[in-house]
Amino acid sequence: MKITICIGSSCHIKGSKQVVEQLQDLIRENNLGDKVELGGVFCMGKCQQGVCVTVDDAFYSLSPENVKDFFDTSVLPQVK
């Protein structure tokens, strides 16, 4: 699975750094380093929609406050 996070200026202001850090921690805590790859891009073209994230080809809009819920509902079920 590949998770791509926008780190462009609009998403950065909305918390993309914290989203990346939380996802790194969750991947490590769940021993998924061999199953989940994190990547970054500078713009996904949906700047009004929060921190833009894709899981493979599915688009999500995240904030630092909802990363854990996103991980539990959209990442874990696909890799376990």
Wavefront OBJ file of the C-alpha trace (Angstrom):
o trace
v 0.000 0.000 0.000
v 1.243 3.484 -0.809
v 0.051 6.512 1.147
v 0.890 9.845 -0.452
v 0.581 13.085 1.509
v 0.573 16.568 0.037
v 3.284 18.704 1.591
v 2.633 21.793 -0.523
v 2.159 25.183 1.095
v -1.638 25.023 1.529
v -1.566 21.543 3.060
v 1.494 22.441 5.131
v -0.441 25.308 6.712
v -3.299 22.880 7.469
v -1.013 20.434 9.273
v 0.562 18.060 6.749
v 3.750 17.829 8.834
v 1.765 16.573 11.821
v -0.205 14.179 9.568
v 3.062 12.713 8.241
v 4.516 12.354 11.749
v 1.366 10.667 13.091
v 1.226 8.250 10.156
v 4.908 7.387 10.624
v 4.231 6.646 14.310
v 1.127 4.551 13.563
v 2.923 2.538 10.889
v 5.803 1.888 13.290
v 3.510 1.028 16.239
v 1.616 -1.493 14.100
v 4.780 -3.001 12.557
v 3.599 -2.187 9.042
v 6.835 -0.763 7.663
v 7.087 -3.607 5.159
v 3.458 -3.192 4.006
v 2.879 0.577 3.941
v 4.994 3.086 2.037
v 4.707 6.818 2.755
v 5.431 9.375 0.081
v 5.031 13.101 -0.409
v 4.022 15.357 -3.274
v 3.916 19.129 -3.530
v 0.352 19.540 -4.813
v -2.641 17.360 -5.604
v -4.687 20.256 -6.952
v -7.357 20.079 -4.238
v -5.987 22.781 -1.964
v -9.358 23.708 -0.439
v -9.933 20.191 0.909
v -7.532 20.063 3.844
v -4.430 17.930 3.966
v -4.744 15.889 0.779
v -3.872 12.213 1.062
v -4.198 9.274 -1.303
v -4.141 5.601 -0.410
v -3.180 3.897 -3.626
v -5.701 5.768 -5.849
v -8.365 6.705 -3.272
v -8.447 10.363 -2.155
v -8.901 11.483 1.459
v -8.924 14.851 3.171
v -7.243 14.728 6.577
v -6.367 16.957 9.480
v -4.050 16.238 12.412
v -7.182 15.566 14.489
v -8.545 12.715 12.350
v -5.405 10.789 11.376
v -5.938 7.991 13.923
v -9.536 7.393 12.799
v -8.424 7.425 9.153
v -5.656 4.933 9.910
v -7.976 2.622 11.849
v -10.740 2.630 9.224
v -8.941 3.092 5.889
v -5.458 1.643 6.335
v -5.510 -1.167 8.890
v -8.374 -3.166 7.331
v -6.549 -3.230 3.985
v -3.193 -4.451 5.284
v -4.101 -6.894 8.059
l 1 2 3 4 5 6 7 8 9 10 11 12 13 14 15 16 17 18 19 20 21 22 23 24 25 26 27 28 29 30 31 32 33 34 35 36 37 38 39 40 41 42 43 44 45 46 47 48 49 50 51 52 53 54 55 56 57 58 59 60 61 62 63 64 65 66 67 68 69 70 71 72 73 74 75 76 77 78 79 80
